[in-house]
Each structure stands twice: as structure tokens, then as C-alpha cells.
Amino acid sequence: MPRAFRVCVHTLAYPLVMCIAFLLFAWLQGFLPGTAAAYIAIIWGLLCITVHEWLMPYQQYWHPTRFDLINDVAYMVLGQVLLEQLLLLIAFFLVATLASTTEWQLSGIWPHDWPIWLQAILLLVVGDFFRYWLHRLFHQVQWMWAFHQVHHSPKRLYWVNVGRFHPIEQALQFVVDALPFVLIGVQKEVIYVYFVFYAINGFYQHSNCDVRLGPLNWIVAGPELHRWHHSLDLKEANHNYGNNLIVWDVLFGTRFLPKNHQIGELGIPVPNYPMSYIRQLVAPFRRHPTTD
């Protein structure tokens, strides 16, 4: 592959894929429901990331095994799809119940009259603030780290394992960075815009794509930063807590991106930690998790 082409892909792939995804989303909204438009835009991004990951990987040995994929798909389907939908149903039921039985009203908190894109940016910044501190607590509080170890257990990064979260952690994430915005009535149009960025950035963040984001590494929590968060060395891993943005890490002094240095081993310093879906569900409740 010509060097000039590789350099272009390294530097332009992420912003180009993201921009095209938003243009596609905006166009599709003209004749499709917002949910469908958002998912199609995300699928576009995911296809690009998959091709990038296989043709120009950051590390060749990070390609997933069949065992990896089976368990990652289980997390994706049961956690990111089914559990997420269940939590949303509970949230909307809670909102409907409160609205019909009390004088409860929080919608005035949110600037509904702002342009959609500006509301989406506000949602991104505020949501990431809450998620930053939750994530930091998951690293600093022992019982929370027991659940978060599930996410850090893989020894390689690729987009499919972005959804590897214990259900307990996922529920806490929902309470912190999703439920508050449902309760204050953020418009679905705003959430669609947010969701497109959230999903594509999340897939890129966990991907094995070889990218160079340059100045964007001071704004978004991309793959170059997030790899260090998955380092086997906890002194390196206890940085870069941002979910979508890195700005809160910059502000609170936890951003970490050493120059001219590649990441070493990934994972957690726990011998014989189980790697299968079922055993990882029970691992946080056991003193000494056993291997598969």
C-alpha cells in the first residue's frame, strides 16, 4: 500500500467517516424515521471501521479469535441491545408514571429552544462529565473495580469488544449518563444526533484501526488515547476516563498519551481471570476467579 495513501487513511479516516455519517443521517431523516436514519448512519461507520481494522490494523495480533467473537457477540446482544432496551422501557414508564400522578416537572431545566446540534453538544459535554466521574470511581473503588475488570479483561482491542460490560456496570452507566436526560425530557431528535457520534466514536475508540488524530486527541476520546486506558500496567490504565470526550481528562489532569511510544500488553493483572461470558458474569462475586 503506497505510503501517501496510508498517511491519508491514518489522519483522515476518523473525521471523514464521522462527517459522512452525519451527512447520511441528515439526508435519511428526510424520508425515514429518526431511529432508522441513525442506525443506518452508524452501520455505515461500522462497515468503514471493520474494513479499516482488517486492512490497516494497529496490531496484527489483535485480530479476534472465534472464542473472543462468540463472547463479545453475547455481550453485544444481551447487554447493549436487550438490557439497554429494558432499561429504556423502565425509564419511560417511570417518566409517564411521575408525570401522570404528581406535579413533577423537570423539562424546564433543559434548553429546548436551542438548535438541535447545540443541544447535542451540550448533552455530549454534560453526559461525559457524569460518565467521567463514574468511570474514575470504577477504577478507584474496590467493589466497583471488580465489575469493571470485565471490560478490561481482553488482551487485544477491536470494535466488537466495545460492549463487554458487566450488566451491573451497564445499569449504573445508564442511571448516570442516560436516565437524567430522559427524566428532563431531552428531545428524541437531540438524542439521535448524540447517538450517531456516541456509537461511531465508541466503535472507533475500541478498534484496532491505525489512526493519527492529531489535535483531535485534545477533544475526543479516540483509539490512540483509549488503548493506554486498557494497558496491563495500571499506572498507565488509570488515565483517559472520558467516554466520548477527553476534555474532562485534560481539565482534571488524567489525560495520558506518551509520544513516540507504543502500548505494551493489555488486560488486567489478575491471574487466570475467566474470559467466557457466563463466568465473567459471576467473577465479580467470587474472591478468586478461575480460568475457563
C-alpha positions as CSV (number, residue, x, y, z in Angstrom):
1,M,0.0,0.0,0.0
2,P,1.6,3.4,-1.0
3,R,2.9,5.4,1.9
4,A,1.0,8.5,0.9
5,F,-2.3,6.6,0.9
6,R,-1.6,5.1,4.4
7,V,-0.8,8.5,5.8
8,C,-4.1,9.9,4.4
9,V,-6.0,7.0,5.9
10,H,-4.2,7.4,9.3
11,T,-5.2,11.1,9.6
12,L,-8.4,11.5,7.6
13,A,-10.4,8.2,8.1
14,Y,-11.9,9.1,11.5
15,P,-13.1,12.7,10.7
16,L,-14.2,11.6,7.2
17,V,-16.2,8.6,8.3
18,M,-17.8,10.7,11.1
19,C,-18.7,13.6,8.7
20,I,-20.2,11.3,6.1
21,A,-22.2,9.5,8.8
22,F,-23.8,12.8,9.9
23,L,-24.5,13.8,6.3
24,L,-26.1,10.5,5.6
25,F,-28.1,10.8,8.8
26,A,-29.3,14.2,7.9
27,W,-30.3,13.1,4.4
28,L,-32.1,9.9,5.5
29,Q,-34.2,11.9,8.0
30,G,-36.0,13.5,5.1
31,F,-37.8,10.2,4.4
32,L,-37.1,7.8,7.2
33,P,-37.9,7.7,11.0
34,G,-35.1,9.2,13.1
35,T,-34.2,5.9,14.7
36,A,-33.8,4.2,11.3
37,A,-31.7,7.1,10.0
38,A,-29.4,7.0,13.0
39,Y,-28.9,3.2,12.8
40,I,-28.1,3.3,9.1
41,A,-25.6,6.1,9.6
42,I,-24.0,4.0,12.4
43,I,-23.9,0.9,10.2
44,W,-22.1,2.9,7.6
45,G,-19.5,3.9,10.2
46,L,-19.2,0.4,11.4
47,L,-18.6,-1.0,7.9
48,C,-15.8,1.5,7.4
49,I,-14.2,0.7,10.7
50,T,-14.3,-3.0,10.0
51,V,-12.6,-2.6,6.7
52,H,-10.0,-0.2,8.2
53,E,-9.3,-2.5,11.1
54,W,-8.6,-5.5,8.8
55,L,-6.6,-3.7,6.1
56,M,-4.6,-1.3,8.2
57,P,-4.6,-2.7,11.8
58,Y,-2.7,-1.1,14.7
59,Q,-1.5,-4.5,15.8
60,Q,-1.8,-7.7,13.6
61,Y,-2.1,-9.9,16.7
62,W,-5.1,-8.0,17.9
63,H,-7.4,-9.7,15.4
64,P,-10.1,-11.6,17.5
65,T,-10.3,-15.3,17.8
66,R,-13.5,-17.3,17.3
67,F,-13.8,-17.7,21.1
68,D,-13.4,-13.9,21.5
69,L,-16.1,-13.1,19.0
70,I,-18.7,-15.6,20.5
71,N,-18.4,-14.0,23.9
72,D,-18.3,-10.4,22.5
73,V,-21.4,-11.0,20.5
74,A,-23.1,-12.4,23.6
75,Y,-22.3,-9.1,25.4
76,M,-23.4,-7.0,22.5
77,V,-26.8,-8.7,22.0
78,L,-27.7,-9.4,25.6
79,G,-26.2,-6.2,27.1
80,Q,-26.1,-3.4,24.5
81,V,-29.4,-4.4,22.8
82,L,-31.7,-6.3,25.1
83,L,-30.7,-4.9,28.5
84,E,-30.4,-1.4,27.1
85,Q,-34.0,-1.6,25.7
86,L,-35.3,-2.9,29.0
87,L,-33.7,0.0,30.9
88,L,-35.2,2.5,28.4
89,L,-38.6,1.0,28.9
90,I,-38.3,1.2,32.7
91,A,-37.2,4.9,32.3
92,F,-40.1,5.9,30.1
93,F,-42.5,4.1,32.4
94,L,-41.1,6.0,35.3
95,V,-41.4,9.3,33.5
96,A,-45.0,8.5,32.4
97,T,-46.0,7.5,36.0
98,L,-44.5,10.6,37.6
99,A,-46.0,12.9,35.0
100,S,-49.5,11.5,35.5
101,T,-49.6,11.2,39.3
102,T,-47.6,14.2,40.5
103,E,-46.8,17.8,39.7
104,W,-43.3,16.6,38.9
105,Q,-41.9,18.6,36.0
106,L,-38.2,18.9,35.1
107,S,-38.4,19.7,31.4
108,G,-37.7,23.4,32.2
109,I,-34.1,22.6,33.1
110,W,-33.1,21.7,29.6
111,P,-32.7,24.5,26.9
112,H,-35.3,23.0,24.4
113,D,-35.2,26.2,22.3
114,W,-31.6,25.8,21.4
115,P,-30.7,24.4,17.9
116,I,-30.7,20.6,17.8
117,W,-26.9,20.5,17.1
118,L,-26.1,22.8,20.0
119,Q,-28.3,20.7,22.4
120,A,-26.5,17.6,21.2
121,I,-23.1,19.2,22.0
122,L,-24.4,20.1,25.5
123,L,-25.7,16.6,26.0
124,L,-22.3,15.3,25.0
125,V,-20.3,17.6,27.3
126,V,-22.6,17.2,30.4
127,G,-23.2,13.5,29.9
128,D,-19.4,12.9,29.6
129,F,-18.8,14.8,32.8
130,F,-21.0,12.4,34.7
131,R,-19.6,9.4,32.9
132,Y,-16.0,10.5,33.5
133,W,-16.5,10.5,37.3
134,L,-18.4,7.2,37.3
135,H,-15.6,5.6,35.2
136,R,-13.0,7.0,37.6
137,L,-14.9,5.6,40.6
138,F,-14.9,2.2,38.8
139,H,-11.1,2.3,38.9
140,Q,-10.7,3.6,42.4
141,V,-13.4,1.8,44.5
142,Q,-12.6,-1.8,45.0
143,W,-16.1,-3.4,44.7
144,M,-16.7,-1.3,41.5
145,W,-13.4,-2.3,40.0
146,A,-14.4,-6.0,40.4
147,F,-17.2,-5.3,37.9
148,H,-15.1,-3.1,35.7
149,Q,-12.4,-5.8,35.3
150,V,-14.8,-7.5,32.9
151,H,-14.3,-4.6,30.4
152,H,-10.6,-4.6,30.9
153,S,-10.1,-8.3,30.7
154,P,-9.4,-8.6,26.9
155,K,-5.8,-8.8,25.8
156,R,-6.5,-7.2,22.5
157,L,-8.7,-4.4,21.3
158,Y,-11.1,-4.5,18.3
159,W,-14.5,-2.9,17.8
160,V,-16.6,-5.9,18.7
161,N,-15.5,-5.9,22.3
162,V,-16.6,-2.3,22.9
163,G,-19.8,-3.8,24.5
164,R,-18.0,-6.0,27.0
165,F,-19.5,-4.7,30.2
166,H,-20.9,-6.5,33.2
167,P,-24.7,-5.9,33.5
168,I,-24.3,-4.2,36.9
169,E,-21.9,-1.7,35.5
170,Q,-24.1,-1.1,32.4
171,A,-27.1,-0.4,34.6
172,L,-25.1,2.1,36.7
173,Q,-23.9,3.8,33.5
174,F,-27.5,4.1,32.3
175,V,-28.5,5.7,35.7
176,V,-25.7,8.3,35.4
177,D,-25.5,9.2,31.7
178,A,-28.8,8.4,30.2
179,L,-31.6,8.4,32.8
180,P,-31.2,12.0,33.9
181,F,-31.7,13.2,30.3
182,V,-34.7,11.0,29.8
183,L,-36.2,12.5,33.0
184,I,-35.7,16.1,31.9
185,G,-37.3,15.4,28.6
186,V,-34.4,15.8,26.1
187,Q,-36.0,15.7,22.6
188,K,-35.5,12.5,20.6
189,E,-34.0,14.5,17.7
190,V,-31.2,15.6,20.0
191,I,-30.6,12.0,21.2
192,Y,-30.4,10.7,17.6
193,V,-27.6,13.2,16.8
194,Y,-25.8,12.3,20.1
195,F,-26.3,8.6,19.4
196,V,-24.7,8.7,16.0
197,F,-21.5,10.3,17.4
198,Y,-21.6,8.1,20.6
199,A,-21.8,4.9,18.7
200,I,-19.3,5.6,15.9
201,N,-16.8,7.1,18.2
202,G,-17.2,4.2,20.6
203,F,-16.6,1.7,17.9
204,Y,-13.5,3.6,16.7
205,Q,-12.3,4.1,20.2
206,H,-12.1,0.3,20.8
207,S,-11.0,-0.6,17.3
208,N,-7.7,-2.0,16.0
209,C,-7.6,0.8,13.4
210,D,-4.2,2.5,13.0
211,V,-5.1,6.2,13.2
212,R,-3.4,9.5,13.9
213,L,-6.0,12.0,15.2
214,G,-3.5,14.8,15.9
215,P,-5.2,17.9,17.5
216,L,-8.5,15.9,17.8
217,N,-6.7,13.9,20.6
218,W,-7.3,17.0,22.8
219,I,-11.1,16.9,22.2
220,V,-12.3,13.3,21.5
221,A,-11.5,10.2,23.4
222,G,-10.3,8.2,20.4
223,P,-8.4,5.0,19.9
224,E,-4.9,6.4,20.5
225,L,-5.9,7.5,24.0
226,H,-8.2,4.6,24.9
227,R,-5.5,2.0,24.2
228,W,-3.5,3.3,27.1
229,H,-6.6,3.1,29.3
230,H,-6.5,-0.7,28.6
231,S,-2.8,-1.1,29.5
232,L,-1.9,-4.0,31.7
233,D,0.1,-1.5,33.7
234,L,-2.5,0.2,36.0
235,K,-0.3,3.3,36.3
236,E,-1.0,3.8,32.6
237,A,-4.5,2.4,32.6
238,N,-5.7,4.8,35.3
239,H,-6.0,7.6,32.8
240,N,-8.2,8.7,29.9
241,Y,-11.5,8.1,31.6
242,G,-13.5,10.1,29.0
243,N,-16.3,8.2,27.3
244,N,-16.7,10.4,24.2
245,L,-14.6,13.4,25.0
246,I,-11.1,13.8,26.6
247,V,-11.7,17.4,27.7
248,W,-12.6,16.4,31.3
249,D,-9.4,14.3,31.5
250,V,-7.5,17.4,30.3
251,L,-9.2,19.5,33.0
252,F,-8.7,17.1,35.8
253,G,-5.2,16.0,34.9
254,T,-5.8,12.4,33.8
255,R,-5.1,12.6,30.1
256,F,-2.2,10.3,29.1
257,L,-0.7,10.0,25.6
258,P,3.1,9.5,25.6
259,K,4.9,10.5,22.4
260,N,6.7,8.0,20.2
261,H,5.8,5.1,22.3
262,Q,3.6,2.1,21.5
263,I,1.3,0.4,24.0
264,G,2.5,-2.8,25.5
265,E,0.4,-5.7,26.9
266,L,-3.3,-5.1,27.6
267,G,-5.6,-6.7,30.2
268,I,-5.7,-6.9,33.9
269,P,-3.1,-8.1,36.5
270,V,-5.4,-10.9,37.7
271,P,-4.0,-14.4,37.1
272,N,-6.4,-16.9,35.5
273,Y,-9.3,-14.4,35.1
274,P,-12.2,-16.1,33.2
275,M,-12.9,-15.0,29.7
276,S,-16.2,-16.6,28.9
277,Y,-19.5,-14.7,29.1
278,I,-21.1,-16.8,31.8
279,R,-18.1,-17.0,34.0
280,Q,-17.4,-13.3,33.8
281,L,-21.0,-12.6,35.0
282,V,-20.2,-14.3,38.3
283,A,-16.5,-13.3,38.5
284,P,-17.1,-10.1,40.5
285,F,-18.9,-12.0,43.2
286,R,-16.0,-14.5,43.6
287,R,-12.9,-13.9,45.6
288,H,-10.6,-15.9,43.3
289,P,-12.0,-16.1,39.7
290,T,-10.8,-19.3,37.9
291,T,-9.9,-19.7,34.3
292,D,-12.1,-21.3,31.7
